[in-house]
């Protein structure tokens, strides 16, 4: 099993628990989120991975907290901010106002802060 498959299964289980918590069926969730029931079933079983946009739509329908939405995004291994620390490091290295050493120091701080935030 790949890491991607594992995160799909983890995300699917969490999505199913959020849906069951508000006591609606897969069909009801699908209708309200404007997707097929089979899509919801595939997401919950880990067969498919949703887009960040779909996760947000599902969370809106389920009326979950911001924290639960963040947890669902992370369970599916979706970076909520849209930029990983490595993407930010690349932007910093491309900044003409910073030396390479300065860019790397800032990138190290970003990586550290990112890891700390995820663990909290």
N, C-alpha and C positions, 0 to 999 in steps of 0.2 A: 504494500500500500504506500502510495506516495504521500508527501506532506500535504499536497493539494487535496487529495482524496480524503485524508484524515480531517482536514479543516472543513471540507464540505459536510462530512458526517457530523462533526462537532457543531457546526452552524445549523445543520438540519435539525438536530435534536433540540437545540436551543430555540429555534423557530417554532418547532412543534410545541414545546413547553409554553412559549408565550401565547400561542394560539389557544391552547387548551386552558390556560389561565383565565382567558376572557370568554371561554366556553362558546367558541364558534367553530363551525365545520371548515374543512378544507374548501368546500364548494362556496361557502359564504365569504371566506377570506379571498378566494380567487375572484369572485364576482365584484367585491368591493375594491379590490386592487386592480381590476380590469386585466386579469391574466387567466389562463385556463386552470381548471382544477388539477389537471395532470402536471402542470408546472409546479403547483404548490406541493403535490405529492413527491415530485422529483427533487425539489429543494429540501423537503423534510427528510427524504431518504438518503440524501447526500449524492444523488446521481447528477445533480446540476449545481452550479455555483451562480448565485445571483449577481447582478451588477450593483454598484453602490446605490444607484437611483432606485432600483427595485427594492432593496433593503429599506431605504427611507420610505418608500410608498407603503410597504407592508407594515412598517412600524407606525406610520400615521394611521392606517386602518385599525391596527391593534391598540392604538392609543397608549403605547409604552412610554416609559420615562426616557429621558435623554441618556441616562446611564445604561438602561437596557438596550437601547439602540446602539450605543457604543460597544457594548458587550457582544451584540449580534454581529456587528461589523468585524470586530476582532476575531470572533469565533469562525467567521468565514475567511479570515486572514485578509481583510480589506482594510487598508490604512485609511482611517477616517479623514485625515487632513488632506489626503490626495498627494502629498509629497513625502517620500521616505527620507530618512536622514542622509542616505547616499545621494539622492537627487539634490537635496539642499547643499551637500558638500560639493557637488559638481557645479552648481550655480555660484557658490563661493569661489571656487577655483577659477571660474570664468570672469569674476569681477576684477576689472582692471585697476581698481582702487586699492586692492589688497595684494600683499605679497603672498607667495605660495605658503610660506610659513604661517602667516596670519590666517589665511583661509583654512589651513589644516587645524589650527588651534580652535577656531570658531566651530568648525565641523565636529571636532572632538567634544566640545561643549554641547552641541546639538544632539549628538548621539547619546551622550550621557543623560541629558534631560529627557530625551525620548524614551529611553529604556526605563528610567525612573518613573515616568508618567504611566507607562504601560503596566508596570508592576503595582501601581497604587490602585 
